[in-house]
Amino acid sequence: MPSLPPPVSPAPMETPTQVAAQPATGVSVGCLSMTTLTMASRTFSWCAQVASGPQATSTPSGEYAFSARDYVELPGPSTWSTVLRSSSSVSQSESSTNSESPSPSACGNRADVGDFTFNFDDLPPLGSGSDPNVGPMPLFSPYHRFYFSPGFSVLPPPPAPYDPSSGKLMIQFTPPSLSNLSEPDATAQISVGPQTSSDCFPFNFNGFSLGCNSTDSPCSFNFTGMRFDEQAQQEKEVVSLTIEVPACPSLSNCKLIPIEFTGFEKLTSVLINLKVDDKPKTWWADDLALGWSDNQCEKAVCRSKVRDTVRKRDGISSIRRAISRPLDFALFRG
């Protein structure tokens, strides 16, 4: 019979009855350190215990808890309390825990699990906010694996009449119909792009801080949540909401209004349409709050295979940039 390692911290000699006593009701026992021993083709593991709970007072420093595979009985009397569990029950317990709260290191990266907020402040600087000549810069897609339709841009205040709700940058959406009379569409779209048909990229639309170009009438925003239908092989509308955001009479140093959304879950894209007195207008936003709908480990690992990048400015001329924007979006819009 191999000798067992000494306890973590020595304690005065106690009688077997004292050591083998069970903890009081409501007291949980935790493991300080674990040791594994293989003996006669059977594996045993033991650990130094520490008791905690409302009625916990002190735990014998020399107490161990045993666990063994296949519910093996330990021969002979023992001065240690025994806990026997099959290896299959341990595996099931660990699997259940991982599916509910996956570890970022084991299940993709931090950005592949849970909720997150885009404040757009990780984009390249546009110059001094006090420079009136600083204009909006196109928001290139993908931005952290999300695709923004033509019309989105990034800018600081001024020249924007609104202040960002956080940081120094925010986004602006100018409906193409305002700059191109032949383009009637005034709808903005935020999507997972080429990953629309993937079952690991549905997201929840949780919130947005908003404001629009109006000094009198309220800004009427319509939000439509779209979800990819595998049978039809296309997106279908699953939820819709119209909200009104107050106008800003001065259109100077205006504050964006934070909006929270419920029910916008398991989406593959969101359509945003703004009207002021039934006419499309430019609008501004910041702090786009999103979250992944399915946080099981396998889904997080699936997401980690698509690079989480920010496409920034490069040496391409402004003309080529303007041409490439609708082409980028057309790749997944179809």
Secondary structure, 3 states (H helix, E strand, C coil): CCCCCCCCCCCCCCCHHHHCCCCCCCCEEEEEEEEEEEECCEEEEEEEEEEECCCCCCCCCCCEEEEEHHHCCCCCCCCCEECCCCHHHHHHHHHHHHHHCCCCCCCCCHHHCCEEEECCCCCCCCCCCCCCCCCCEECCCCECCEEECCCEEEECCCCCCEECCCCCCEEEECCHHHHCCCCCCCEEEEECHHHCCCCCCCEEEEEEEEEECCCCCCEEEEEEEEEEECCCCEEEEEEEEEEEECCCCCCCCEECEEEECCCCCCECEEEEEEEECCECCCEEEEEEEEEECCCCHHHHHHHHCCCCCECCCCCCCHHHHHHHHHHHHHHHHC
